[in-house]
Amino acid sequence: MRLFPRLLLLVLLVFPATLLLRGGSGGSIAVAQDLTEDEETVEDSIIEDEDDEAEVEEDEPTDLAEDKEEEDVSGEPEASPSADTTILFVKGEDFPANNIVKFLVGFTNKGTEDFIVESLDASFRYPQDYQFYIQNFTALPLNTVVPPQRQATFEYSFIPAEPMGGRPFGLVINLNYKDLNGNVFQDAVFNQTVTIIEREDGLDGETIFMYMFLAGLGLLVVVGLHQLLESRKIKLHQEGCPGNGHRSDQWDLMSKCSFVQQFSLYLTCPNVFRPDGN
């Protein structure tokens, strides 16, 4: 009877421990299974992402090729490697506003086939964006055949607008030509930013106004002097000429007169200034 309580206490202590050990192993198995399933899910998602990236990488070269094809189709024609061009500005690379700018373009055919030079054009563009036109000049039609190993020179001139003076613009000069197979080429003979020079005229509005004012003022002075001389002349005729007196009296009178009076007296009474006048 004394051993029964001890056995019961031992059973009560051992049995829960056994249950805990069994439950722990089962729980670890369950956790391990859950971890395995999660790892499989992660691996599947990684594989799917890699497949998507591979598809994207496969699509990118195709898109780039399409973009290049579109650029080739929509882009402007380029210069032919079998031709050379040169440009020479007749009066130097100065571009005065509202004045003629003239230049010469030389074309050399280095190939074995004829080139047909069709036209020559020039335009002013916005310096920050050459796609934006500021002033577009008329294209010069040429339609000139240049045989192989031959040269040709073309002349072109334009006038920059007067309001463009003092500002920079992009100047683009294009020479358009083609070969006998119909291939079109375009050579940008000149493609740089230039500054339009303000025209300095010798006579501007202010200078002309000043000259007119001075001319009017001078005319008023001449008219005033003429009126003064006429009045003096009438007065001297009324008083009589001093030619009837002695010579000393005449010179005394002249010394007392002003320059205007002397000049008026000379016009009315010239005998006063004669050496033999009495």
C-alpha positions in Angstrom: 0.0 0.0 0.0 2.9 2.3 0.6 4.3 1.8 -2.9 1.0 2.6 -4.6 1.2 6.4 -4.0 4.8 6.4 -5.2 3.9 4.5 -8.3 1.0 6.8 -9.0 3.2 9.8 -8.5 5.8 8.3 -10.9 3.1 7.6 -13.5 1.8 11.1 -13.2 5.2 12.5 -13.8 6.3 10.2 -16.6 3.1 10.2 -18.6 3.0 13.9 -19.4 6.7 13.9 -20.2 6.0 11.1 -22.7 3.1 13.0 -24.3 5.3 16.1 -24.6 8.1 14.2 -26.3 5.7 12.6 -28.8 3.9 15.9 -29.5 7.3 17.7 -30.0 8.5 15.2 -32.6 5.2 15.4 -34.4 5.2 19.1 -34.3 8.7 19.3 -35.6 7.7 16.9 -38.5 4.8 19.2 -39.2 7.0 22.3 -39.1 9.5 20.6 -41.4 6.8 19.7 -43.8 5.5 23.2 -43.8 9.0 24.6 -44.4 9.5 22.1 -47.2 6.2 23.2 -48.8 7.1 26.9 -48.4 10.5 26.3 -50.0 8.9 24.6 -52.9 6.6 27.5 -53.4 9.5 30.0 -53.2 11.4 27.9 -55.7 8.4 27.8 -58.1 8.0 31.6 -57.8 11.7 32.1 -58.5 11.5 29.8 -61.5 8.5 31.7 -62.8 10.3 35.1 -62.3 13.3 33.7 -64.2 11.1 32.6 -67.0 9.5 36.0 -67.2 12.8 37.8 -67.2 14.0 35.5 -70.0 10.9 36.3 -72.0 11.5 40.0 -71.4 15.1 39.7 -72.5 14.0 37.9 -75.6 11.5 40.6 -76.4 14.0 43.5 -75.9 16.2 42.7 -78.9 13.1 42.5 -81.1 11.9 45.9 -79.8 15.4 47.4 -80.4 15.5 46.0 -83.9 12.0 47.5 -84.6 13.1 50.9 -83.3 16.2 50.8 -85.5 14.1 49.9 -88.5 11.7 52.8 -87.7 14.7 55.2 -87.4 16.1 54.0 -90.7 12.7 54.5 -92.4 11.8 57.9 -90.8 15.3 59.4 -90.5 16.6 62.0 -93.0 18.9 60.8 -95.8 22.6 60.9 -95.2 25.6 61.9 -97.3 27.0 59.5 -99.8 30.6 58.2 -99.1 31.3 58.7 -102.8 30.9 62.4 -102.7 32.6 65.4 -100.9 31.3 68.9 -100.3 33.0 72.1 -99.3 31.6 75.6 -98.5 33.1 79.1 -98.8 31.4 82.3 -97.6 32.3 85.1 -100.0 32.5 87.9 -97.4 33.6 85.7 -94.5 31.5 84.1 -91.8 29.8 87.4 -90.8 26.1 87.5 -91.0 24.8 91.1 -90.9 21.1 91.6 -90.5 19.1 92.8 -93.5 22.1 92.3 -95.8 23.0 89.7 -98.4 25.0 86.7 -97.3 26.6 84.8 -100.2 28.4 81.5 -100.2 29.7 78.9 -102.7 29.3 75.1 -102.3 31.7 72.7 -104.0 30.6 69.2 -104.9 33.1 66.4 -105.9 32.0 63.1 -107.3 34.5 60.4 -106.2 32.5 57.4 -107.3 32.0 55.6 -110.6 28.4 56.7 -111.3 26.8 60.0 -112.0 25.2 62.1 -109.3 22.3 64.4 -109.9 22.5 67.5 -107.6 18.8 68.5 -107.2 18.7 71.5 -104.8 20.4 73.6 -102.2 18.6 75.0 -99.2 19.3 77.0 -96.1 17.4 77.8 -92.9 17.9 79.3 -89.4 17.0 77.1 -86.5 16.5 77.5 -82.8 20.0 76.9 -81.2 18.7 74.6 -78.4 16.5 72.6 -80.8 17.4 72.3 -84.4 14.0 70.8 -85.3 12.4 74.2 -84.7 12.6 76.5 -87.7 13.1 80.3 -87.2 13.5 81.4 -90.8 13.4 79.0 -93.8 14.8 80.3 -97.1 13.7 79.2 -100.5 15.4 76.1 -101.9 17.5 76.7 -105.0 16.7 74.1 -107.7 19.9 72.9 -109.5 19.2 69.6 -111.4 22.8 69.3 -112.4 24.5 66.1 -113.4 28.0 65.6 -112.0 30.0 62.8 -113.8 32.4 60.6 -111.9 35.7 62.3 -110.9 34.3 65.7 -111.7 33.5 68.8 -109.6 30.7 71.4 -109.6 30.3 74.7 -107.8 27.0 76.2 -106.8 26.2 79.8 -105.5 23.5 80.6 -103.0 22.6 83.8 -101.2 20.1 84.8 -98.5 19.2 87.9 -96.4 18.8 87.5 -92.6 15.8 89.3 -91.2 16.5 92.6 -89.5 14.8 91.7 -86.2 17.2 88.8 -85.8 20.2 91.1 -85.3 22.3 90.5 -82.2 21.1 87.0 -81.5 22.5 83.5 -82.1 20.8 81.0 -84.4 21.6 77.6 -85.9 22.4 77.9 -89.6 21.8 74.7 -91.6 22.7 74.4 -95.2 21.8 71.2 -97.0 22.8 69.9 -100.5 20.3 67.3 -101.9 21.4 64.9 -104.6 20.8 61.3 -105.8 22.4 58.6 -107.9 21.2 56.9 -111.0 19.6 54.2 -109.0 17.3 56.6 -107.3 19.0 56.6 -103.9 18.5 60.0 -102.3 21.3 61.7 -100.3 21.5 64.8 -98.2 24.7 66.5 -97.1 24.6 69.1 -94.3 27.3 71.3 -95.8 27.1 73.8 -92.8 25.5 73.0 -89.5 26.7 75.5 -86.8 25.5 78.2 -84.5 26.1 81.7 -85.8 25.4 85.2 -84.4 23.5 87.7 -86.6 25.3 91.1 -86.5 23.2 94.2 -86.1 23.5 96.5 -89.1 25.2 99.9 -88.3 24.0 102.4 -90.8 25.8 105.7 -91.2 22.5 107.7 -91.0 20.0 106.5 -88.6 16.7 108.3 -87.7 18.2 110.3 -84.9 21.1 111.6 -87.0 18.8 112.6 -89.9 16.5 114.5 -87.4 19.6 116.3 -86.0 20.7 117.3 -89.4 17.3 118.6 -90.3 17.1 120.6 -87.1 20.5 122.2 -87.7 19.5 123.0 -91.3 16.3 124.6 -90.2 18.1 126.6 -87.5 20.7 127.8 -90.1 17.9 128.8 -92.4 16.2 130.8 -89.7 19.5 132.6 -89.0 20.0 133.5 -92.7 16.4 134.8 -92.9 16.9 136.9 -89.8 20.1 138.4 -91.1 18.5 139.2 -94.4 15.6 141.0 -92.7 18.0 142.9 -90.5 20.1 144.0 -93.5 17.0 145.1 -95.4 15.8 147.2 -92.5 19.3 148.8 -92.2 19.4 149.5 -95.9 16.0 151.3 -95.8 17.1 153.3 -92.8 20.4 154.4 -94.5 18.6 155.4 -97.7 16.3 157.5 -95.6 19.2 159.2 -93.7 21.4 159.5 -96.8 24.9 158.1 -97.5 27.9 159.6 -95.8 29.7 159.9 -99.1 29.3 163.7 -99.3 31.4 164.5 -96.3 35.2 164.4 -95.7 37.1 161.1 -95.6 37.9 161.4 -91.9 34.2 161.9 -91.1 33.4 158.7 -93.1 35.9 156.6 -91.2 34.7 158.0 -87.9 31.3 156.9 -88.8 32.5 153.5 -89.8 34.4 152.9 -86.6 31.2 153.6 -84.6 29.2 151.1 -86.6 28.8 147.4 -85.8 29.8 144.6 -88.2 26.2 144.2 -89.4 25.9 147.9 -89.8 29.2 148.1 -91.7 28.2 145.2 -94.0 24.8 146.9 -94.6 26.6 150.2 -95.3 28.9 148.5 -97.8 25.9 147.2 -99.7 24.1 150.5 -99.8 27.0 153.0 -100.0 30.0 151.2 -101.6 31.8 154.6 -102.2 32.6 154.7 -98.5 35.0 151.8 -98.9 36.7 153.2 -102.0 40.2 154.5 -101.5 39.5 157.6 -103.7 36.0 158.2 -102.3 35.4 161.8 -101.2 
